[in-house]
Amino acid sequence: MSNFIQELLPPDNLMPLDFYSTKKLVRGLGLPVQVIHCCVNNCMIYWGDDSDLNSCKKCGHARYKQTVRGSGNRLYIRKLKVPYKKMHYFPITPRLQRLYASTATANEMRWHSEHHMEDGKMCHPSDAPAWKHFDGCFPDFSSEVRNVRLGLFADGFQPFGQSRQQYSLWPVVVTPYNLPPDLCMKEEFMFLTVLVPGPTNPKGKIDVFLQPLIAELKSLWGVGVQTYDISKRQNFQMRAALMWTINDFPAYSMMSGWSTAGMLACPHCMEDSDAFRLIKSGKQSWFDNHRKFLPINHPYRRNTKDFIKNRKVTKQFPGVRSGDEILQDLNNRGLRKVMDVDAEVVNAAISKTCGWNKRSIFWDLPYWREHLLRHNLDVMHIEKNVFDNIFNTVFNIPGKTKDTYKSRDELNKYCRRPQFAQNLVTSKYPDVPFVLNKSQKKDVLEWVKKLRFPDGYASNLGRCVDAKKLKMFGMKSHDCHVFMQRLLPIALREFLPNRIWEPLTEISLFFKQLTSSSLTDEELRNLDEQIPVILCNLEKIFPPSFFDSMEHLPVHLAYGARIAGPVHYRWMYPPERYLRKIKHKIMNKAQVEGSISIGYIMDEAAKFASFYFKEGDPTLPLKEKRN
């Protein structure tokens, strides 16, 4: 390719002669990538003091593959040492410095301190109490407005599709929050930092691969790095701090160290959870877990009929624990970091008595304990799971509905609802008012099939309609988002009684208001007061099997928004779209991580070069309008 381009250019051109020269030129742009060898069992990485080891210090597995190949008279020695496994690390310091090297972004990096709230509305994380609390704790850091605030997200994906070889790849990405709303969380400002190699899911051992990142973050916090600001034409000492992580619920456990499975799955309630195991199905239920969030004199607290029978609730939710309280708890229990030699045995014994399964590596950051919010509950996945449960139960989808024979058998063991008990004569169960009949399902699906949305607002939901099986399939998270907030109250208005339709409409409006682009503290306090009542009203309708951990987590979402600001800076929609872009960089399926690494560096080089264009904004590509 290089030779072909040489033929098209004038004789005295500066085009590199071959691919090696091209890579050498790109390396000089300051876009480094480090390849670090790993233990094949994810026990450790050969980095820092362990860089010279030839075998894993925990499991003893060899670092390099067998050097002698062949058999009999055809033996030969491999010249190069080939590791069993390797990760890719992209240092964030030069990538953050690059934001101040361009006139297009240097000014925007100070936006967070120069703008002012209007009418008390939070439109950016810098307007939220968590940001201001951090400024108050570390005034020396906040005094330099060019210091960078970062968010981190990690999520896994299957590069080969569901029908092929199982391979779990986990990119870790950071993004700066200094930028204004129209640039913040855009893919142009998401920096791939760590590629956790497959083929297995790292699970709790993801901390092993985060060690280089945490070391760099500690350096950026304590010392910083001298950076040139082109907008002010001066050098300054740039520092950086990680504000929080953004993950789905399973990855929440991997990052925080708190198990998100079982009866202690809620990371806000922790040991104060009232979840229990159902007798027939054996599943955990969060039924009647929300009256403790109500005012002390609320009539629902004294209700012994509509919730767990003969039970009154007097206790109150004690509130979310502070960083100091959590750190003290971890120290008292003696939890280990997964890199420690005895971590697996010690943490396994401790995890049997509490919800903790490790000491997260993020506690190594000297400022981590001061954050009001360290790990975000992902509104995107919570909203999707709540919608799926409601839709599948109301439509009575086989295998997915929560209104099953087992749930009917155990219903009156917990609640007083004899009208839904099994008929001993016919051995049948009576119909419930929250399930649509066949003709009503057809009417709703026909209505959905004819819906038309503005271009780019939503996908064609008509394609998700299965008229034969009377269900919807293949709905993505954004489809559920649109249906939950815009269509659900309208679709069910004519078919459900008001006492059932109203709570479903209230939960729909709750998510609609929660995901607004600007929020006031008063609005969020009202949502925080309304959501326990909404969940209690749903508990009066649906059986205990309906309420898994995802139906409980909405009770904490308004608090998160009140502390950290608007939801769309802390949910998984932008990261999921970015991961899709990363997935498309895989050209060699035999070398997945290396293929992504090369593609990412090429994109970065192109973006870096575009910073020198005089016309237009080089930070955002021109996208043609479709209308």
SULJOUR-V754935 format. One record per residue. N is the residue number from 0. RES is the residue in one letter. PHI is phi in radians with two decimals (* if undefined). OMEGA is omega in degrees with one decimal (NA if undefined). BURIAL is 1 if it has 9 or more other ideal C-beta (glycine too) atoms within 8 Angstrom, else 0. Layout:
((N;RES;PHI;OMEGA;BURIAL) (N;RES;PHI;OMEGA;BURIAL))
//
This chain:
((0;M;*;179.4;0) (1;S;-1.08;178.7;1) (2;N;-1.13;179.5;0) (3;F;-1.13;179.4;0) (4;I;-1.18;177.4;1) (5;Q;-1.04;-179.5;1) (6;E;-1.20;-178.2;0) (7;L;-1.49;-175.2;0) (8;L;-1.69;175.9;0) (9;P;-1.07;-175.2;0) (10;P;-1.02;-174.6;0) (11;D;-1.62;-179.7;0) (12;N;-1.69;-178.2;0) (13;L;-1.84;179.0;0) (14;M;-1.14;177.2;0) (15;P;-1.00;-174.0;0) (16;L;-1.39;-178.3;0) (17;D;-2.61;-176.2;0) (18;F;-1.16;179.0;0) (19;Y;-1.08;178.8;0) (20;S;-1.12;178.6;1) (21;T;-1.14;179.1;1) (22;K;-1.11;179.0;0) (23;K;-1.15;178.1;1) (24;L;-1.15;-180.0;1) (25;V;-1.12;179.3;1) (26;R;-1.06;179.5;0) (27;G;-1.29;178.2;0) (28;L;-1.35;179.4;0) (29;G;1.44;178.2;0) (30;L;-2.05;-170.4;1) (31;P;-1.38;169.9;0) (32;V;-2.45;-179.9;1) (33;Q;-1.93;175.0;1) (34;V;-1.76;-174.7;0) (35;I;-2.08;179.6;1) (36;H;-1.28;-177.7;1) (37;C;-2.25;169.3;1) (38;C;-1.23;-177.5;1) (39;V;-1.13;179.0;0) (40;N;-1.73;177.7;0) (41;N;1.13;-179.5;1) (42;C;-1.32;-173.7;1) (43;M;-2.77;170.3;1) (44;I;-2.08;-179.6;1) (45;Y;-1.51;-170.6;1) (46;W;-2.58;179.5;0) (47;G;1.18;-179.3;0) (48;D;-1.19;-177.8;0) (49;D;-1.72;-173.3;1) (50;S;-1.18;-176.8;0) (51;D;-1.71;-179.3;0) (52;L;-1.22;178.5;1) (53;N;-1.91;176.4;0) (54;S;-2.64;-177.6;0) (55;C;-1.19;-178.1;1) (56;K;-1.37;179.1;0) (57;K;-1.83;-176.7;0) (58;C;-1.83;177.5;0) (59;G;1.44;-179.2;0) (60;H;-1.21;-178.6;1) (61;A;-1.12;178.7;0) (62;R;-1.34;-174.9;1) (63;Y;-1.89;176.8;1) (64;K;-1.24;-177.2;0) (65;Q;-1.01;-176.5;0) (66;T;-1.48;-180.0;0) (67;V;-1.69;-178.6;0) (68;R;-2.06;177.5;0) (69;G;1.58;-179.4;0) (70;S;-2.67;177.7;0) (71;G;1.11;-179.2;0) (72;N;-1.47;-175.9;0) (73;R;-1.91;176.4;0) (74;L;-1.47;174.7;1) (75;Y;-2.55;-177.4;0) (76;I;-1.78;177.8;0) (77;R;-1.19;-176.7;1) (78;K;-1.26;-178.5;0) (79;L;-1.67;175.5;0) (80;K;-1.42;-177.2;0) (81;V;-1.84;-179.4;0) (82;P;-1.27;176.3;1) (83;Y;-1.18;-174.6;1) (84;K;-2.69;178.0;1) (85;K;-2.59;177.4;1) (86;M;-1.95;177.5;1) (87;H;-2.01;178.7;1) (88;Y;-2.13;-179.3;1) (89;F;-1.93;-177.4;1) (90;P;-0.96;-175.2;1) (91;I;-1.53;-175.9;1) (92;T;-1.01;-179.9;1) (93;P;-1.13;-179.8;1) (94;R;-1.32;174.1;1) (95;L;-1.28;177.3;1) (96;Q;-1.08;-178.5;1) (97;R;-1.12;178.9;1) (98;L;-1.16;178.2;1) (99;Y;-1.65;179.5;1) (100;A;-1.57;-178.7;1) (101;S;-2.01;177.4;1) (102;T;-1.15;-178.5;0) (103;A;-1.30;-175.7;1) (104;T;-2.08;-175.1;1) (105;A;-1.06;178.5;1) (106;N;-1.16;-176.7;0) (107;E;-1.17;-179.3;1) (108;M;-1.22;176.5;1) (109;R;-1.78;-174.6;1) (110;W;-1.04;-173.2;1) (111;H;-1.06;-178.5;1) (112;S;-1.68;-174.9;0) (113;E;-1.67;-179.5;0) (114;H;-1.51;-179.1;1) (115;H;-2.27;177.9;0) (116;M;-1.15;177.8;1) (117;E;-1.95;177.7;0) (118;D;1.00;177.2;0) (119;G;1.23;-177.7;0) (120;K;-1.64;175.5;1) (121;M;-1.48;178.3;1) (122;C;-2.08;-174.8;1) (123;H;-2.76;178.1;1) (124;P;-0.98;179.4;1) (125;S;-1.18;177.1;1) (126;D;-1.50;-169.7;1) (127;A;-1.54;179.6;1) (128;P;-1.06;-178.0;0) (129;A;-1.09;178.9;1) (130;W;-1.14;-177.8;1) (131;K;-1.21;176.6;0) (132;H;-1.13;178.5;1) (133;F;-1.11;176.7;1) (134;D;-1.06;-179.7;1) (135;G;-1.21;179.9;0) (136;C;-1.29;-176.0;0) (137;F;-2.29;-177.8;1) (138;P;-1.12;178.9;0) (139;D;-1.18;177.4;0) (140;F;-1.33;-175.9;1) (141;S;-1.29;-179.3;1) (142;S;-1.16;174.5;0) (143;E;-1.70;-172.3;1) (144;V;-1.19;-179.8;1) (145;R;-1.48;172.9;1) (146;N;-1.09;-167.3;1) (147;V;-1.77;172.1;1) (148;R;-1.81;-173.1;1) (149;L;-2.10;166.9;1) (150;G;-2.06;-177.7;1) (151;L;-2.22;173.6;1) (152;F;-2.37;178.7;1) (153;A;-2.46;178.2;1) (154;D;-2.74;-179.5;1) (155;G;-1.78;174.4;1) (156;F;-2.59;-178.8;0) (157;Q;-1.79;-173.8;1) (158;P;-1.22;-175.4;1) (159;F;-1.79;-175.8;0) (160;G;1.47;-174.2;0) (161;Q;-1.31;-172.5;0) (162;S;-1.59;-176.7;0) (163;R;-1.95;-177.5;0) (164;Q;-0.99;178.0;0) (165;Q;-1.28;-177.7;0) (166;Y;-2.62;-177.9;1) (167;S;-1.91;-179.7;1) (168;L;-2.01;-174.6;1) (169;W;-2.14;171.1;1) (170;P;-1.37;173.9;1) (171;V;-2.02;-171.5;1) (172;V;-2.22;173.7;1) (173;V;-2.05;179.8;1) (174;T;-2.51;179.9;1) (175;P;-1.44;179.1;1) (176;Y;-1.81;178.8;1) (177;N;-1.19;-170.7;1) (178;L;-1.31;178.1;1) (179;P;-1.22;-175.1;1) (180;P;-0.99;-177.2;0) (181;D;-1.34;177.5;0) (182;L;-2.00;-176.3;1) (183;C;-1.14;178.8;1) (184;M;1.19;174.1;0) (185;K;-1.44;-173.1;1) (186;E;-1.14;176.6;0) (187;E;-1.14;-178.1;1) (188;F;-2.05;171.2;1) (189;M;-1.84;-174.0;1) (190;F;-1.92;173.9;1) (191;L;-1.11;-173.4;1) (192;T;-2.01;-178.0;1) (193;V;-2.32;170.0;1) (194;L;-1.92;178.6;1) (195;V;-1.38;-171.7;1) (196;P;-1.27;174.9;1) (197;G;-1.53;6.7;1) (198;P;-1.56;-175.5;0) (199;T;-1.68;175.8;0) (200;N;-1.25;-179.0;0) (201;P;-1.19;-178.7;1) (202;K;0.87;-175.9;0) (203;G;-1.20;-178.6;1) (204;K;-1.47;178.9;1) (205;I;-1.08;178.6;1) (206;D;-1.05;179.0;1) (207;V;-1.02;-176.1;1) (208;F;-1.47;179.4;1) (209;L;-1.55;-176.3;1) (210;Q;-1.01;178.5;1) (211;P;-1.08;179.5;1) (212;L;-1.15;-179.5;1) (213;I;-1.12;177.8;1) (214;A;-1.09;179.2;1) (215;E;-1.22;177.5;1) (216;L;-1.12;177.2;1) (217;K;-1.13;177.9;1) (218;S;-1.18;178.9;1) (219;L;-1.16;177.8;1) (220;W;-1.40;-173.2;1) (221;G;-1.38;-175.0;0) (222;V;-1.89;-175.2;0) (223;G;1.43;-178.9;1) (224;V;-2.53;179.5;1) (225;Q;-1.23;-173.8;0) (226;T;-2.32;178.3;1) (227;Y;-1.66;177.2;1) (228;D;-1.72;-175.3;1) (229;I;-1.24;-179.0;1) (230;S;-1.23;178.2;1) (231;K;-1.88;178.8;0) (232;R;0.94;179.5;0) (233;Q;-2.70;174.5;0) (234;N;-1.57;174.1;0) (235;F;-2.61;-179.6;1) (236;Q;-1.58;-177.4;0) (237;M;-1.44;173.7;1) (238;R;-2.09;-177.5;1) (239;A;-2.55;178.2;1) (240;A;-2.44;176.5;1) (241;L;-1.54;-176.2;1) (242;M;-1.47;-176.6;1) (243;W;-2.95;174.6;1) (244;T;-1.96;-179.9;1) (245;I;-2.22;-176.6;1) (246;N;-2.63;168.1;1) (247;D;-1.30;-169.6;1) (248;F;-1.18;176.6;1) (249;P;-1.08;179.1;0) (250;A;-1.23;174.9;1) (251;Y;-0.99;179.1;1) (252;S;-1.13;-179.5;1) (253;M;-1.10;-176.8;1) (254;M;-1.48;-171.7;1) (255;S;-1.57;-175.1;1) (256;G;1.59;177.2;1) (257;W;-1.71;-177.2;1) (258;S;-1.17;179.1;1) (259;T;-1.79;174.6;1) (260;A;-2.19;179.2;0) (261;G;1.63;-173.8;0) (262;M;-1.45;174.9;0) (263;L;-1.96;-171.6;1) (264;A;-1.21;-176.4;1) (265;C;-1.28;-177.6;1) (266;P;-1.35;176.2;1) (267;H;-1.67;177.9;0) (268;C;-1.30;-177.9;1) (269;M;0.94;-176.5;1) (270;E;-1.25;179.8;0) (271;D;-1.47;-179.5;0) (272;S;-1.22;177.4;1) (273;D;-1.94;179.4;0) (274;A;-1.15;-179.6;1) (275;F;-2.53;-178.7;0) (276;R;-1.73;-179.4;0) (277;L;-1.26;-172.8;1) (278;I;-1.20;-173.0;0) (279;K;-1.42;-175.1;0) (280;S;-1.41;-179.7;1) (281;G;1.33;-178.3;0) (282;K;-1.63;177.1;0) (283;Q;-1.35;179.2;1) (284;S;-2.27;175.6;1) (285;W;-1.82;177.5;1) (286;F;-1.13;179.8;1) (287;D;1.03;177.3;1) (288;N;-1.88;-168.4;1) (289;H;-2.11;178.7;1) (290;R;-1.23;179.1;1) (291;K;-1.23;177.3;1) (292;F;-1.55;-177.9;1) (293;L;-1.41;173.0;1) (294;P;-0.99;-171.5;0) (295;I;-1.09;-178.1;0) (296;N;-1.80;-178.6;0) (297;H;-1.24;-177.4;1) (298;P;-1.08;179.4;0) (299;Y;-1.09;-179.9;1) (300;R;-1.15;-178.3;1) (301;R;-1.73;-177.8;0) (302;N;-1.29;-180.0;1) (303;T;-1.89;-175.3;0) (304;K;-1.95;-170.6;0) (305;D;-1.51;179.4;0) (306;F;-1.99;175.1;1) (307;I;-1.10;-170.1;0) (308;K;-1.14;177.8;1) (309;N;1.11;-178.5;0) (310;R;-2.16;172.1;0) (311;K;-1.90;-177.2;0) (312;V;-2.01;179.6;1) (313;T;-2.02;-176.7;0) (314;K;-1.31;179.0;0) (315;Q;-2.09;177.2;0) (316;F;-1.18;-174.7;0) (317;P;-1.27;-179.2;0) (318;G;1.80;-178.8;0) (319;V;-1.33;-178.6;0) (320;R;-1.25;177.4;0) (321;S;-1.41;178.3;0) (322;G;-1.08;179.1;1) (323;D;-1.12;-179.9;0) (324;E;-1.14;180.0;0) (325;I;-1.16;-179.1;1) (326;L;-1.12;177.4;1) (327;Q;-1.13;177.9;0) (328;D;-1.09;179.0;1) (329;L;-1.10;-179.8;1) (330;N;-1.17;-179.2;0) (331;N;-1.16;-178.7;0) (332;R;-1.40;177.9;1) (333;G;1.35;179.2;0) (334;L;-1.18;-178.2;1) (335;R;-1.88;167.9;1) (336;K;-1.30;-173.8;1) (337;V;-1.15;178.4;1) (338;M;-1.33;-179.6;1) (339;D;-1.18;-174.8;0) (340;V;-1.11;-176.6;0) (341;D;-1.70;-172.4;0) (342;A;-1.11;-174.2;1) (343;E;-1.08;-178.2;0) (344;V;-1.25;-176.7;0) (345;V;-1.15;-177.7;1) (346;N;-1.15;178.8;1) (347;A;-1.11;178.9;0) (348;A;-1.22;-178.5;0) (349;I;-1.22;-175.8;1) (350;S;-1.14;178.7;1) (351;K;-1.30;-177.1;0) (352;T;-1.93;-178.2;0) (353;C;-2.72;-179.5;0) (354;G;-1.55;-179.5;1) (355;W;-1.38;175.6;1) (356;N;-2.16;176.4;1) (357;K;-3.02;170.4;1) (358;R;-1.74;-175.1;1) (359;S;-1.12;179.4;1) (360;I;-1.18;-179.6;1) (361;F;-1.18;176.7;1) (362;W;-1.22;174.7;1) (363;D;-1.25;177.2;0) (364;L;-1.26;-172.1;1) (365;P;-1.12;-177.1;0) (366;Y;-1.81;-170.5;1) (367;W;-1.09;-177.2;1) (368;R;-1.21;-176.4;1) (369;E;-1.48;-178.6;1) (370;H;-1.20;173.4;1) (371;L;-1.34;179.1;0) (372;L;-2.43;-175.9;1) (373;R;-1.83;-178.7;1) (374;H;-2.28;-175.0;1) (375;N;-1.58;167.1;1) (376;L;-1.37;-174.1;1) (377;D;-1.42;-178.3;1) (378;V;-1.14;-177.4;1) (379;M;-1.03;-177.1;1) (380;H;-1.27;178.0;1) (381;I;-1.12;179.0;1) (382;E;-1.06;180.0;1) (383;K;-1.12;-179.4;1) (384;N;-1.18;176.7;1) (385;V;-1.12;178.6;1) (386;F;-1.09;-179.5;1) (387;D;-1.01;-179.6;1) (388;N;-1.13;179.5;1) (389;I;-1.13;-175.2;1) (390;F;-1.13;-177.3;1) (391;N;-1.17;178.9;1) (392;T;-1.36;179.8;1) (393;V;-1.15;178.7;1) (394;F;-1.55;177.7;1) (395;N;0.93;-179.2;1) (396;I;-1.29;-179.3;1) (397;P;-1.02;179.0;0) (398;G;1.49;-178.2;0) (399;K;-2.16;179.5;0) (400;T;-1.18;176.8;1) (401;K;-1.61;178.0;1) (402;D;-1.67;-176.4;1) (403;T;-1.90;177.6;1) (404;Y;-1.09;179.9;0) (405;K;-1.13;-179.9;1) (406;S;-1.17;176.4;1) (407;R;-1.21;180.0;1) (408;D;-1.09;-175.9;0) (409;E;-1.61;-173.6;1) (410;L;-1.01;-174.7;1) (411;N;-1.43;169.8;1) (412;K;-1.34;-179.2;0) (413;Y;-1.94;-174.0;1) (414;C;-2.18;174.8;1) (415;R;-1.76;178.3;0) (416;R;-2.37;-176.4;0) (417;P;-1.13;-179.4;0) (418;Q;-1.15;-179.7;0) (419;F;-1.85;-178.8;1) (420;A;-1.33;-178.4;1) (421;Q;-1.20;175.5;0) (422;N;-1.34;-175.0;1) (423;L;-1.21;-179.6;0) (424;V;-1.41;-176.5;0) (425;T;-1.64;-176.4;0) (426;S;1.06;178.5;0) (427;K;-1.89;177.5;0) (428;Y;-1.80;179.3;0) (429;P;-1.21;177.1;0) (430;D;-1.19;178.1;0) (431;V;-1.84;-174.0;0) (432;P;-1.26;-177.8;0) (433;F;-1.63;178.6;1) (434;V;-1.93;179.6;1) (435;L;-1.38;173.9;1) (436;N;-1.49;-171.9;0) (437;K;-1.10;-178.4;0) (438;S;-1.18;178.7;0) (439;Q;-1.18;176.5;1) (440;K;-1.06;179.8;1) (441;K;-1.06;-179.6;1) (442;D;-1.10;-179.6;1) (443;V;-1.13;-177.4;1) (444;L;-1.20;175.5;1) (445;E;-1.14;177.6;1) (446;W;-1.13;179.1;1) (447;V;-1.09;-177.1;1) (448;K;-1.13;-177.5;1) (449;K;-1.61;-177.0;0) (450;L;-1.17;174.8;1) (451;R;-2.29;-177.6;0) (452;F;-1.97;171.3;0) (453;P;-1.02;-176.8;0) (454;D;-1.04;179.9;0) (455;G;1.50;-178.2;0) (456;Y;-1.35;-179.5;0) (457;A;-2.76;176.3;0) (458;S;-1.35;178.8;0) (459;N;-1.37;-177.4;0) (460;L;-1.18;177.8;1) (461;G;-1.05;178.9;1) (462;R;-1.24;-178.5;0) (463;C;-1.55;-176.3;1) (464;V;-1.49;172.4;1) (465;D;-1.91;-174.4;1) (466;A;-1.22;-178.6;0) (467;K;-1.35;-178.7;0) (468;K;-1.57;177.4;0) (469;L;0.94;177.7;1) (470;K;-2.68;173.4;0) (471;M;-2.08;-174.8;1) (472;F;-2.38;174.6;0) (473;G;1.16;-179.9;0) (474;M;-1.41;176.8;1) (475;K;-1.39;-176.9;0) (476;S;-1.04;-179.1;1) (477;H;-1.24;175.0;1) (478;D;-1.09;177.3;1) (479;C;-1.12;177.6;1) (480;H;-1.05;179.9;1) (481;V;-1.17;-178.2;1) (482;F;-1.13;-177.6;1) (483;M;-1.10;-171.6;1) (484;Q;-1.56;-172.0;1) (485;R;-1.99;-168.9;0) (486;L;-1.89;-172.9;1) (487;L;-0.99;179.3;1) (488;P;-1.08;-179.1;1) (489;I;-1.25;-175.4;0) (490;A;-1.12;-173.6;1) (491;L;-1.79;-172.8;1) (492;R;-1.03;-173.1;0) (493;E;-1.53;-170.2;0) (494;F;-1.98;-178.2;0) (495;L;-1.98;175.5;1) (496;P;-1.09;-176.9;0) (497;N;-1.02;-177.9;0) (498;R;-1.16;176.3;0) (499;I;-1.75;-178.0;1) (500;W;-1.14;-175.3;1) (501;E;-1.12;176.5;1) (502;P;-1.09;177.2;1) (503;L;-1.15;176.6;1) (504;T;-1.19;179.8;1) (505;E;-1.12;178.3;1) (506;I;-1.20;175.3;1) (507;S;-1.13;-179.9;1) (508;L;-1.20;177.3;1) (509;F;-1.05;179.9;1) (510;F;-1.18;179.3;1) (511;K;-1.13;179.8;1) (512;Q;-1.27;-178.4;1) (513;L;-1.10;-175.7;1) (514;T;-1.63;176.6;1) (515;S;-1.15;-177.9;0) (516;S;-1.28;176.4;0) (517;S;-2.41;-174.6;0) (518;L;-2.42;173.5;1) (519;T;-1.88;179.9;1) (520;D;-1.09;179.4;1) (521;E;-1.13;178.8;0) (522;E;-1.08;-178.1;1) (523;L;-1.25;175.7;1) (524;R;-1.16;176.4;1) (525;N;-1.12;177.5;0) (526;L;-1.11;179.9;1) (527;D;-1.13;177.6;1) (528;E;-1.43;-175.8;0) (529;Q;-1.40;-170.9;1) (530;I;-1.11;175.7;1) (531;P;-1.10;178.7;1) (532;V;-1.16;179.5;1) (533;I;-1.07;-179.4;1) (534;L;-1.17;175.9;1) (535;C;-1.14;177.0;1) (536;N;-1.14;175.7;1) (537;L;-1.20;177.6;1) (538;E;-1.15;177.7;1) (539;K;-1.29;-175.9;0) (540;I;-1.83;-171.4;1) (541;F;-1.61;-179.9;1) (542;P;-1.29;179.8;1) (543;P;-1.01;-179.5;1) (544;S;-1.17;179.7;1) (545;F;-1.24;-168.0;1) (546;F;-1.75;170.1;1) (547;D;-1.63;-174.2;1) (548;S;-1.10;-178.6;1) (549;M;-1.20;176.2;1) (550;E;-1.37;177.7;1) (551;H;-1.55;-172.3;1) (552;L;-1.07;177.8;1) (553;P;-0.97;-178.9;1) (554;V;-1.15;-178.9;1) (555;H;-1.81;-172.6;1) (556;L;-1.25;-179.8;1) (557;A;-1.14;176.3;1) (558;Y;-1.08;179.0;1) (559;G;-1.06;179.0;1) (560;A;-1.20;179.9;1) (561;R;-1.20;-178.1;1) (562;I;-1.48;-169.5;1) (563;A;-1.96;176.3;1) (564;G;1.77;-174.5;1) (565;P;-0.93;-173.5;1) (566;V;-1.17;-171.1;1) (567;H;-1.23;170.0;1) (568;Y;-1.65;-171.8;1) (569;R;-2.37;175.9;1) (570;W;-2.03;-166.0;1) (571;M;-1.62;179.7;1) (572;Y;-1.08;177.8;1) (573;P;-1.06;177.3;1) (574;P;-1.06;-179.7;1) (575;E;-1.11;178.5;1) (576;R;-1.17;179.1;1) (577;Y;-1.18;178.1;1) (578;L;-1.13;175.9;1) (579;R;-1.10;177.5;0) (580;K;-1.15;177.9;1) (581;I;-1.11;-178.9;1) (582;K;-1.05;-178.4;1) (583;H;-1.30;177.9;0) (584;K;-1.46;-177.8;1) (585;I;-1.35;177.9;1) (586;M;-1.81;179.8;0) (587;N;-2.07;-175.3;0) (588;K;-1.31;174.0;0) (589;A;-1.44;179.5;0) (590;Q;-2.32;-172.2;0) (591;V;-1.14;-175.5;1) (592;E;-1.15;178.9;1) (593;G;-1.12;178.4;1) (594;S;-1.13;178.3;1) (595;I;-1.14;-178.8;1) (596;S;-1.05;-179.4;1) (597;I;-1.13;179.2;1) (598;G;-1.10;-179.8;1) (599;Y;-1.19;179.1;1) (600;I;-1.10;178.0;1) (601;M;-1.11;177.5;1) (602;D;-1.09;179.3;1) (603;E;-1.10;179.4;1) (604;A;-1.11;178.4;1) (605;A;-1.12;179.6;0) (606;K;-1.19;179.3;1) (607;F;-1.09;-180.0;1) (608;A;-1.15;-178.1;0) (609;S;-1.20;178.4;0) (610;F;-1.09;-176.9;1) (611;Y;-1.68;176.0;0) (612;F;-1.28;-175.8;0) (613;K;-1.48;-174.5;0) (614;E;-1.79;176.0;0) (615;G;1.37;177.9;0) (616;D;-1.66;-175.3;0) (617;P;-1.26;-175.8;1) (618;T;-1.40;-179.1;1) (619;L;-2.21;178.9;0) (620;P;-1.22;177.3;0) (621;L;-1.33;179.3;0) (622;K;-1.92;-179.0;0) (623;E;-1.21;177.3;0) (624;K;-1.29;-176.5;0) (625;R;-1.57;-180.0;0) (626;N;-2.06;NA;0))
//
